[in-house]
Amino acid sequence: MGWFWADTTPTPAASPSACPVKHTPGSQMPASHPPVQGNNAAAPPRGCPMHTATIDALSGNSISHPSSTSSSSSSAGAPSGCPVPHAQRGAASSDNSGASTLSKLNPLNYMFRDLSQAPAPNQTVALPTSREESTIPRGDGDGNWEYPSPQQMYNALLRKGYTDTDATAVESMVAVHNFLNEGAWAEIIDWERRFGRGLARGWKISSRGEENAEAVTRQFERQEGSEAEPRLIRFQGRPGEMTPKAAMVQFLGRVYPSKFGTEPPFDRHDWYVARNVNGEEKQVRYVIDYYSGPPEPTGEPVFYLDVRPAMTVSGAAERLVRWGGDVWWRASGGAARAPGPPQH
């Protein structure tokens, strides 16, 4: 997940198609969302980035990977969206053949800057080079984030050491990757619409129950007018670091397997979002756990996302208000007091 890129170039989009991934109602997908192959979710292609570390080459995590034996060609130009002043140290770094892996990565997405669109050595399958634009606004205001092309994804996997990646599965990897990121952003937008203007407003929405939250939110938005939309500043994959919530669920699964038994998340991401608070920008961190579910009868994979604010003071308060509001609504008989649908 999360293989966005800081350097953007306009590219033709793929044709729209349906996707088997389950998402929250109301989530918006790019008009050019590519098709997803009906592969078995229980056996993902080897080297699939959804089931492997994103920055494992940099960290000391205990996840082991094959050693890198191939590299992609370097034909990309200078980065356009990176906030780090690389020009000031370009001369020194160009002569430093032993530069660390971290220094070669874009700090906005922890991906290589110079991935080529050219076929890799010994590549026998032609992969598309077109890139799809996401619906996720960039933190710098320069349009939306772009997803990598299948060729760039393949080159990135090879460069990270996944030399056994099946090139014929890369297009499916990219399609599912893009769809899951769009679903994660839709969940974040839901949190921002509810709490972007304060906890008091969030409580008024949450205290009406989850089933009424969307309607109440729209009512507030009509009364208050539009607000600056949230933007994604940067993101980081942390697959080797289980969140406290995921760890608790795993513990409960061992104690009460019939109720809480589930596989651990196959990936974890932290997304940093720009929230407009009274005209000033505030950075909010969101945590995302990615889970695999049993495949559909047709063999199509199923995924579940657990998206919530990080356990900071404000994030914990928002999570408590949302959970507590729904509990209050049900415990106080709100569903029974609520007026039913209009009679015709």
N, C-alpha and C positions, 0 to 999 in steps of 0.2 A: 504494500500500500504506500501511497504517498509519494510516488515518483513524479512529482511535479518538476518543472524546470524554471529557472530564473530567466534564461535567455529565450525570448519568444520571437518566432518568425511566422507570418501568416501562411497557412497551408490549407489545401482543400480538405474538406471533411468527408468522412465516410457516410454511407447511406444509413438511415435509421433502421433500427430493428428492435424487437422485444428482447428483454433480458430476464433470465430466470431468478435473479437475486431478489430476495424479499426485502422491501424497504418500507419506511414509515409513510403512511398516506400523506400526500401533499408534496412529496419530494419531487424536485424538478431535475430532469435529465437533459443533457445536451441534445439538441435536435439531430445531431449527427452521431448519436451513440452507435457503435459498431456491434455486430452480432456476437453472441456468446455461444461457443460450441457446447454441446451437451455431453461434456466429459464427466466421468465418475468423480464425485467430490471426495470419495474415500481414498483415491489414489491420484493426487495431483501430479502434474508433470515434474520430473526432477529439475531442480533449479528454480522452481516457481518462486518469485519474490514474495508472494503472499504467505508462504509457509517457511520463510527463511529470514535471517536477520537483514535489516536495512543498512546498519552501520557497524556490523559485526567486525569488519576489518579494522575498525578504529578502537573498539572497546576491548575490555578484558573479560568479556562474557565467556561462559564455559561452552558456548556453542562452537562446534568444530566444523570446518568446511574443507573441501579439497583445495590443494594449493593451486595457485594461478599458473597456468602454462601457456596462456595465449593472451594477446592484447589487441585492442582495436586500433585502427589508424587514427591519427590526430590531425584532423583537418578543420576543426571549428575555429571561428574567429574569437575576438576578445569578448568577454561576458558583458552584457548590457545592463543587467539588473542587480548586480552585486554591490552592496554598500561598502565593501572593504576597499580601501585605496591601494589596489595591487600595483598601480603604476609606480608608486614610490619605492617598491621593493622588487620590481620586475627584473632589473638588471642583476641583482644578487641571486634571485631565485632561478633565473634562467641558466646559470652556471652551476647550480647545486643539484647534481644528479641524485643525491641521496635525500632529497626532500621527503618529509613524512607524508603519509597518505592523507592525513587531515588537512595539510596545507594545499592539497590539490582539489579539495572539495568545496562546493558552493555552500556557504554558511546558512543560506536560506532553506536548503533542502537536503544537505549532506549527500549530494550526488556529484559525480565528476562533471567538470565544466566543458570538457572538450570531446565529448562522445561524438564519433563520426556517424554519418548516415551511410557510409560505404560498407559493402559487405565485408564480413570478417574473413580472415584467411581460412581456407578449406570449407567455407560455408557453401552448401549445396542447394539451399532453398532460398528463393528470392523473397524478401520481406518488404512490406510497404514502408515508405519513408514519410508518409503524410502524418501530421500531428493534429490531434483533436483539441479544440479549445474547451476548457471546462466552464462551468457556471460560477466559479469561485473567484471573486475579485482579489487581485493582488494587494498586498499591504502598501505598496508604493503608489497605488492609484493608477498604474499603467496597464489598464485592461485586466483580463482574467489570466489565471494560470493556464499553462498548456501542458497537456500530457505528452509523454514521449511517444515517438513512433515505434512500431514493432522492431524496426532495425536498431534504433537506439537502445531499446530495452535489451535486445539480444547482445549488443556490444557491451552494455553495462554489466550484464550477467557474466559474460566472459571475462571482463576486466576485474570483476570481483572474485573470480576463481571458479565459477560454476561452469566448468568446461564440458560437462555432460548434459547441458541444457538441450532439450529437443527443440530444434528450430521450428518444427511444424506446430508446436504448441504455443509459441510466443504470442501470436495474434489473439488467442483465447485468453492468455494471461493479461494482456493489455486491456482487453475488453472488460474482464471482470474487475481488474484493478481500477479502471476508470469508473465503473458503475458503483463500486463500494465507496470510493472517495466522494462521489456525488451524494450517496446516501448519508455519509458521515456529515457532510456539509449541511444537508437538509435538517439533520438533528440539531446541529449547532445553531442554525437559523431559528429553530423552534425555541431553544433556550434563550437566545438573544431577544427575540420578540417578546418573551415573557418577562425577562429580568433586565433588559437593556436600559430601562428607565427607573430602576430602583426596586428594592425588596417589597415596599408597600404595594406597588402596582402588581408585582409578581404574586403577592399573597391574594389580592383581589381576584386574580385569574385562577390561581391554584385552588382556592377555597371553593370554587364551583365544580371541582372534580375534573379528572382528566378527560372525561367524555364531553365536557362542555368547554374545555380550555380554548379550543380553536375559535369557537363562536364568540366567546368573551373577548379574546385577544383582538379579533377583527372589529368588535364594537369599540374597544379602546382606540384602535388605530384610526377608525373613522372620526372619532371625537378629537383626537390629539394631532392628527396630521402626520405627514411622513417624517421619518428620521433617517439620518445618514446610515446606510447599510453597513453591516460589519464586513471586515476584510481580513483575509488570511495573511498574516505577516510572515510566518515561517512555520516549519514543522520538523519533527524529528522522530525517527523510528527507534523504539526501545524494546525490541522483542525479547531480550534477555532479562528484563526487569518487570516482573509481574506486579500489577497494581494491588494495593491492599484489598480492594473489593474482590478482585479475581482470586486472590489468595484465600480470602474468607470463604468464597463460594466453593473452592476446592476442598477446604477443610470441612465445610458442612456436607459436601458431597460424600466424604468418607464416613461421616457420622450418620447422615440420613440420605443414603444413596437413592432411595425411591423418589425423594422430593427435590434434592439439590444435585444429584449426580449429573455431571456434564464434563466434557473434555475441556482442558484448559484452553485459553485463547491462543491462537496460533500467531498473533501479532499484537503489538501495542504501539500506539502513536500518541505523541503530544502535539497538539496544534495550538499556536499562539494567534489569537484573534484580536483585531483592533475594534474596540467598542467606543462609540461616541457617548460621552457622559457630560451633558451641559456644555457642549461645544468643545470639550477637551477629549483627547484620545486616551483610552485606558486599555492596557494589554491584559487580556484574559486567557488563561491556559485551560485547554480542554484535554481530557484524557479519553482515548478510544481503545476499547478492547474488541478484537475481531474473533468471532467464533464460527466454526463450521458446524452445520447441522446435517442431519440425514438427507441424502439426495432425494429428489423427486422420483416418483415411479418411472418417469421418462429418462432418468439418469442425470438430469440437470442438477448442478450443485446449488446448495442453499447456504447462506451466510447470515449471521446475526451480528449486529453492532450494538455495543453498550457505550453510549456517548454521554458524557457528563462533565461539568466543570471540575477542575482539579481540586484536591482537598486543601485549598487555602482557606483563610478566614471567610472571605466573601463567597468563594465557591461552595464551602460547606454550608453556609447560610442559605444559599440558593437551593441546594439539594434538599436541605431540611424543610424549607418552605414548600417546595414542590411536593415532596412526599407527605409532609404533614397536612397540607391543604387537601390533598386527595383523601387521606384518612379521615380528616374532619368532615368532609362532605358526605362520605359513606356512613360514618359512625353517627352523625347527627340526623340521619334520615333525609339527606338532601335530595336523593333520587326520588323519594316518595313525595317530597314537597314540590319538586320542580313541575312546572306545567307541562302537560303532554303536548303532542303535535296538534296543530290546528285541525279542527273537524271540517270536512267539506260536505 
